């Protein structure tokens, strides 16, 4: 999801981010379960390549993306990090699985602010806007109220040097009303958190567990197998896989993107063509050849005490989204059905 689309969805959701009614549990806890933080966890194990041939440099890039999926981003936006700025009222992962928004009550203000932190593979333009200790913090663009702080994953056990232009960063900002002073304070606090403490793992004790967030979108290559023509590793992201496939009857390779992401149910289903494939509900937007399958129960906001509560007037669910942009949409529907069986 591009920053512009993500920002649009954030503004759309902002009006409905009040919480309502009864608390209930969210299904799908992760599997690790230990309260101990083992820094070797993030790069542990061989990186799966799903039967494809990849270079050593690309293998290292895949290991970094897996490490990002193993970080509990909501564990970075907690009372320990933001305690000097305000009271954390609730947390959620409603915009992307590599992003967490925190509802914060700032002293002296009647309204609550929404802080957002995203794990990102990107690059920063020097000079630094400011420093926290020795750690630089950059503006995302000149005069921006969003900030980037380097996430030094290369210091972790098992990490090799990443020879790619895009490096791990944390993108920090606010949703809604612009307040550069507050955004700078939040960026400084989060920078101090990642440089002064171990990273929180996405495990059963995570700040916000989501089962689909632990999965690699490129797992789909293992079931597409011989139909895969290419794997565009340089264009893929931690929760997006870019690849090309052959389909019977198609003279050319079909380029596709498979993403794992939260989606607003009403926006997906309104005007979409509904297909039922092997028991899976697939919603096809023919304009963009985009097929969506919902996987898992609705996402909720998590309170400081650990309980989950609904978001009023909107339903957001984890989803698998496959799109090709234009052309014949049937290959996209086929891959979405395959993905539904894999990730469901």
ZISUL-V799652 format. One record per pair of residues at least 24 apart in sequence whose ideal C-beta (glycine too) atoms are under 6 Angstrom apart, sorted by sequence separation. I is the first residue (numbers start at 1). GAP is how many residues later the second one is. If there is no record, write none. Layout:
BEGIN
I|GAP / I|GAP
END
This chain:
BEGIN
43|24 / 124|24 / 217|24 / 229|24 / 268|24 / 42|25 / 77|25 / 147|25 / 294|25 / 295|25 / 74|26 / 73|27 / 146|27 / 292|27 / 293|27 / 42|28 / 292|29 / 291|31 / 145|33 / 290|33 / 289|34 / 145|35 / 288|35 / 289|35 / 289|36 / 262|37 / 145|38 / 220|38 / 77|40 / 147|40 / 289|40 / 76|41 / 217|41 / 291|41 / 123|42 / 149|42 / 291|42 / 123|43 / 217|43 / 286|43 / 289|43 / 293|43 / 122|44 / 121|45 / 291|45 / 73|46 / 122|47 / 293|47 / 212|48 / 295|48 / 120|49 / 284|49 / 295|49 / 137|50 / 265|50 / 68|51 / 120|51 / 264|52 / 265|52 / 117|53 / 118|53 / 137|54 / 262|54 / 282|54 / 117|55 / 132|56 / 135|56 / 262|56 / 263|56 / 116|57 / 116|59 / 132|59 / 132|60 / 135|60 / 277|60 / 280|60 / 114|61 / 259|62 / 258|64 / 257|66 / 256|68 / 254|70 / 115|71 / 117|73 / 254|77 / 212|83 / 212|84 / 247|84 / 10|85 / 67|86 / 6|89 / 208|94 / 1|95 / 64|98 / 60|100 / 85|100 / 60|102 / 61|103 / 85|104 / 57|106 / 212|106 / 82|107 / 81|108 / 81|109 / 81|112 / 43|113 / 42|114 / 43|115 / 93|115 / 223|115 / 43|116 / 97|116 / 39|117 / 40|117 / 76|117 / 91|117 / 39|118 / 220|119 / 223|119 / 75|125 / 71|128 / 72|128 / 72|130 / 70|132 / 75|132 / 74|133 / 72|134 / 74|134 / 72|135 / 98|140 / 97|142 / 39|159 / 41|160 / 14|161 / 37|161 / 14|162 / 10|165 / 96|165 / 94|168 / 69|169 / 33|170 / 35|170 / 68|170 / 32|171 / 33|171 / 50|171 / 30|172 / 50|172 / 30|173 / 65|173 / 30|174 / 29|175 / 58|175 / 30|179 / 52|179 / 29|180 / 28|183 / 30|184 / 94|205 / 92|209 / 90|211 / 91|211 / 90|213 / 94|222 / 28|268 / 27|270 / 26|274 / 19|282 / 26|282 / 23|284 / 23|285 / 23|286 / 21|289 / 19|290 / 20|290 / 20|292 / 18|294 / 16|296 / 16|297 / 16|298
END
